[in-house]
Amino acid sequence: MSAWKMIRLLLVAVVALTAPAAAGQKVVYVPPPNGTDDTARIQAALNACVAQDPSCTVQLREGKYWTRQLVTFNFQGTFKGMGMDNTTIEAIPNLPVNIPDAAYDGECMPNTTTCPWPSLIIFVDGDIHVSDLSIDISAAPGTATAGWTVFGTELTTLLDALRFMGQYPTNATIDRISIAGRPDNSPNSFGVVFDEPAGFNVINGVVYTGELPRSSTPFDYYFLSGSYTVRNSFFKTMIDGVGQDGFLKSSQITIGGSPTTGNHFENMIDGMDLEASESSVYEISYNESSGITNAMWVVPWQPAFVPSSPSQYFIHDNTFSTTGPGPGVQAIYLYNDPSNPWIHATIWNNRLEPQAELSDGIDAYNTKGTLILNNTITGTGYDAIGLWGSTFSTVIGNNVNGFTPDPAVGLAQIYLDPSTSNDLVVCSNSTTTVLNQGTNNVVIDCDKLLAAPEAVTNSVDPAASTPGPGPQKGRHWHH
């Protein structure tokens, strides 16, 4: 085929296929997959849409698209396939990465030439809707990327399948997508390097984060604000399904949101990884999440970002389970820095089924004003509901009859540690066991346990029974 004919075909595929849609909207059709490398044609379609008026749509066809990294700035519109079972984006193995070590050298602005990040698809700024497709990371162990470093350690794991960040208010909506990774316990897998209970070839399925570099100074980022919505989607076999990292403020985050829009999480370390934010509101509801360590957690990000105001977390009507192994496994885990109570949470009407040995239902560390209401918790572990360093929290009407504290190390169905104060517990059943070691707590209609000195001495230290986000679990760099 002549060079001129190839140029004509490319022009027809990308430019001439920009077509009008309803109400003046534009649609850029991506040609069907070529079976080898579709990166240039998908990137060209994204670029063509950015050049159009807002509300442009990039429409993928049926089939499997193989691609390297895609990076798009200020996309205003929809990136969509023909359905989760019909359109797949597959990451080409051994993706080249050329990004400095963030902890030591800062970062460069992501692009597809001089600074490809270990993220398959990145949207920077804009109003983005991604829908009706699957993203598959099927690279063999150790081959998802060609390698990159963080804190001086080399990783081959892909950081993200789909990433949103920005300098300006950014809205990201996910509808009807599926993201799947593969097990990966090779020497440079994230899970192996950072001692996770399992390794996978991708860390985050989808992440919304304030990590766009303002300069090459380490951790000098723009704050991100806007909205982040994930609905009707499936996440399987990765470290985290839905992530939100630091430097986030004044945002609305919705994961699920209604009885017909919940998400499904399966075979991952943490179903939902939510990290420090300020002045934001979270709605986490109607999801089914199974995590090896946590079905969901809210934890600090890095010491570089400390929220200046709290965020609100509304967690309800979910079904959460854990698969272990314990200890240190919880369906819902909240962790504040003791001097910085930035989590304001209300947790109600969830069904929590920690399945592994020594798994807890809900553990809240150093939180203030947490409300835990009408949840059903079954399993075996240290406690069904544990308050550690909590103040002014309320635990009312929870059904924990199906939870059995482990005979060797278990504390009680509901436990208040010695550093709790001014908390209220009202049991739905007078046989519910409560061990109250704090001060000025009120316990009503419960079977109150008296803590003998040896029980206090032998009780498991929180740092051992339920690890906080230290180096082994607190996510390094972007994670």
N, C-alpha and C positions, 0 to 999 in steps of 0.2 A: 504494500500500500504506500502511495506517495505521501511525502510530508504534507503537501497541500491538502490532500484528501483527509488526512488525520486531523488537521486544523479545522477543516470544515465540519467534520463529525463532532468535534468537541464544542464548536460554536453552536451547532444544532442542539446538542445535548444539554447545554447549560443556559445559554442566553436565549435562544429561540424558544425554549420550553418554559420561559417565564410567561405565565398565562393569567388573564384576569379571572378572579373568582367572584363570589357573591358580594354585593355591596362595595364593589371597587377594590376588594382585596386582591393581592397578588399571590400566585402560587409558583414556586420554582420546583420543577420535577427533577429528581435525581434519576439518571438512567438506571436500568436494572443492573444488578451486581455483575462484575466481570470475572469473578472467581479467583482473583489474585490480590489486587490492591485497589480499593475504591477511594482512597484518601483524597486524591486531588479533586475528584468529581463531587464528593460530599462537601469538601471545604469550599469549592467554587460556588456551590449552591447556597451555602450559608453566607458567603460574602455577597453574592448577588441579592440575597434577601435583605441584608443590612443596607444595601444601596437603594432599596425600594422604600416606599412609604411604610409606616408602621402597620402591623397586622399582616405581615407577609408570612407565608407558610412554605417551609421546605418539606416536600412530600417524597418520602422514600417509597420504592416499589416493593413487591414481594421478593423474598429470597434472602440470602446471607451476604451482607457487605463486610469485606475485610478492610480494616483501616488501621493506620497509625494515629498519632495524636491529632486531635482537632481543637482549634482555639478560635473563639469568635468573640468580638467586642461589640457591645451595644446592640445585641440582637433583640428585635421587637416583634415577636410573633411566635409561630408554632413550628416545632421540629417533630415530625410525626411519621409513623410507619403505617402499614396496612393491618395492624393487629399484632399482639404478642406472639401468636402462633404463625404469623405470616412473614414478618420482617425482623431480621436479626442483624445486629451490628456485632461483629466478632473482632476482638483485638488481635492484631498480628503479633506473634511472639517476639521476644527479645527487642522490645521497644527501646530505641536509643533515648537516653536521658542526659541532659547537659544543664543541670541546675546546681548551684553551689550548695554546700552544707549550710542549711539555714542557721544552725546554732552558732557557727563560727564565722561564716562569710556573708550572711544575708542571702537574699534571693534576687533573681532577675525577673523582669516582667515576662510572663509566659508567652511563647510564640511557637511556631512549628519549625523554625530553622535554627536560630542561635541559642534558644532557651526552651527546649521541649521538657516539660515537667513529666513526672511519673504518673500522669493522669490521662485517661483516654480521651475524654471530652470535657472541655472547659468553656463555660460561658462567663464572660466578664461584663458586668453591668447589663442593664436591659430589663425587658419584661418578657420572660421566656416561658413557654409552655411546651413540655416534652410529653409525648403520648404515643400509645399504641405500637410499641415495639419491644424487642428484647435486646439486652446487651449481654454478651457471653464472653467470659474470660476463661478460655479453655487451655491456656498454655501449660505445658508440662512443668513439673516442679523445677524451680530455679530459672525459668525462661520467660516469665511474664515481662520483665524488662532486662536490659543489658547491664543494669546496675546503677545505683546512686547511693549517696552517703548522707547520713544524719547522725549527729553527735559523733562523728568519726567512724561510724559503723556502716559497712556496705550492706545494702538490701537489694534484692532482686524482685521483691513483691511490688505489684502495681499499687499505687497509693489510692487512686479513685477510678471508678468507672465513669462517674458523672459528677462534675464539680461546678458550683456556682460561687462567685465572689465578685467584689466590685468596689469602686471608689464612690459611686453614686447609688441612691436607692435602687435596689434590685429586687424584682419580683420573680420567683421561680415556682412553677406549678408542675407537678408530676402526676400524670393520669395513666393508668393501665399500662405500666411497663413492668418488665421482669428483668432482674439482674442476677446472674449466677456466676460464681467463681468455681475453683477446684481446690481440693486439698493440696497442700504444699508444705512438706516438712524438710525441705532442703536446707543446707547450712546457712544460707543468707535469707531465708524466709523470715518475715517480720515475727511470726509466731515463735519460731525457734530462737531468734536473736534475743527477743525480749521475754522469753520464758512464758509464753501463753500456753494454755492447756492444749491447743491445737494450732496448726499452721494452715494458711490458705494463700492462694496466689494473688488476692486482692484484699486491701484493707477496707476501704469504704465503698459501699455500693453507690450511694449518692450523698453529697455533703454540701452544706451551705455555710460559708465561713468568711470571717473578716481577715483574710490572710493575703490580700493583694499588697505586694511590697510598694511602699512609698520611696524607699531608697535601698541601698545595699547594706544598710546597718541591720544587724540581726534583730528580728522581731519588730521592725519598724513597719507597721501595717496601716492601711486605711481601715477605719471602722466600716462595717457593713450594716445597712438597715434596709427594711422592706418587708417582704412576705415570702414564706416558704411553705408550700403545701404539697403533701404527698398522699395520694389517694389510690385505692384500688390496685395496688401494686404488690409484687412478689420479690422477695430477696432470699437468696439461698447460697450457702457455702462460701462464707467470707468472714472477715473479722467483725465488721459492723455493717448492718443493713442501711439504716438512715443515720447520718451524722450531722452534727452542728458543732462547729469549733468556736474558738474565742474571737475577741474583738467584734462582738455583735451587740447592737443596741437598737432600741425602739423598733422591734420587729414583731410580726405576728407569725407564729409557727404552728401549723396544723398538720398532724400526722393521723390520718384517718378522718375523724370529724363527725361522722354520722353512721347510723347502722348499715348503710349501703355503700360506704366508701372506705371501710377499714382495709388495712394492709396485712400481709402474711410474711412472717420471718421464720426461717428454718435453718438449722445447722450453722450457727455462727457463734462467735464469742459473746457479743453483745448485740441484741436485736436493734436497739436504738441507743446511740452514743450521743448524749446531749451534754455539752460542756459550757463553761461560764458565759453568761450574757448579762446585760443590764437593761432595765426598763422595757422588757419584752414580755409577751404573753404567749403561752404554750397551751394548745389543746391536743391531748394525746388520748384518743378514744376509739373504741370498736376495732382494735387491732388484735391479731393473734401472733404472739411472739414467743419463740423458744430460743433461749440463749444457753450456751454451754456454761457461761459465768453469770450473765445477767440478761433477763428479758429486756430490761431498759435500765439506764442509770443516768443521773445528773451529777457531774463532778467538775472540779476546777479544771481549767485548761493548762496554762503554763504560768509560772510566777511573773512573766512579762505582762500579763493582763489580769488585773483585779477589778471586778465590777465596782462602780461607784454607787449603784442603786440596785435593788433586788428585781427579780423577774418572777412572774406568776406562772405556776404550773398546775394545770387542771388535768388530772389523770383519772379516767373513769371508763367503765364498761369495756375493759380489755380482758382478754384471756392470756395470762402470762405463765410460762413454765420454764424450768431450768433442767439441764441434763447433767451438769457437774463435770468433773468430780469436785466434791467439796474438800476442805472447808473453803469459806470465802465465796459462796455462791448465794445470790439473792435474786428473786424475781424483780423487785424494785429496790434500787439502791440510791440514796441521796447522800451527798457528802459536801458539807460546807467546810471551808477553813474556819477554825474556831473563832477567829476575830472578825469574820466577814460573812454574816448570814445573808447571802444573796439568793437563796432558794426559799420562795414562799409557795408551798405546795398544798393542794387539796386532792386527796386520793380517795375515790369512792366507787362502789359497785363493781370492783374488779374481781375476777376469779383467778387466784394465784395457785399454781400447782407445782411447787418445787419438787422435782422427781428424784434428783440424785441424793445420795447420802450426805447428811450435814448441809442441807440447803435451807435458807431462810426465806420467808415471804417478803416482808418489807423491813428494811433497816434504814434508819434516818440518823445521820451523824451531824451534830452541831447545828441543827435546824431550829428555827424559831417560828412558832405559830403554825406548825404543820397540822393539818386536819386529816385524819385517817378514819373513814366512815364506811360501814356496811360492806366490807370486803369479805370474801370467803377464801380461806387459806387452808390448804391441806399439805401434808408432807412430814418430814422428820429433819430436825436440825437443832440449832441453838435456841431459836425463837421464831414464832410466826410473825410477830411484830416487835421490833427492837428499837428503842429510843436511846441514843448514846449522846450525852451532852445536850440533849434537847431542852428547850425552855418554852413555856406557854403553848404546848402542843396538846391536841385533843384526839383521843382514840375512843370511838363510840360505836357500839352495835356491830362489831365485826364477828363473823362466825369462824372461830379457830378450833372448833371441836375436832376437826379432822387432822389437826397438826399435833404430833407427838414429840416433845423435846427428847433428844437422844439421851438414853439412860446414863451414858458415861459423861457427856459434857454439856448436855442440854441445860438451859437456864429456866425457861418457863414459856408458856404460850405467848405471853406478853411480858416484855422485860424493860425495865427502866434502870439504867446503869447509875452508879454513884454520882455522876456529874449532872444528872438531870435535875430540873427544878421547875415547880409551878406547872406541872403537866396534869392533865385530867384523863382518867381512864374509866369508862363506863362499859361494863360487859353485857353482852346479850344473853349470857348464860352464867348462872352462879357457879358452875363448875370450871369456868375458865380460870386457868392459873395465871397469876400475876406476881412477878417478883419485883418489888419496888425498893431499890437501894438508894434512891435520890432523896432530895429534901423538898418539903412543901408540895409534894405531889398528892393528888386526891384520887383514890381508887374506890369505885362504887360497884356493888353487886357482882363481885368477883371472888374467886377462891384465892385469897392472898397468902402467899408463901412467906414464911419467916426465914430470913437469910441467916443461917448459922455462920459464925466466923469462918469455919472451914469451907463453907460454900462460897463465901466471898473470895477467900484465898484461892480456891481451886477453880473458880469460874474463869472462862477463857478471856484473855485480854482482847479487847476489840481489834487491836492491830493484827492479832494473829488469827482470830476467828473470822473477821470480815475485813480483809485488807483494804486500806484506803488507796487512793491513786498515787502510790509511790512509784519508783522506777519500774517495778515489775508489771504495774497495771495502768498507771497514769500514762496517757499516750504521748510519745515523744513527737516533737515538732508538730506537723500538721494534724496528726491523728489525735 
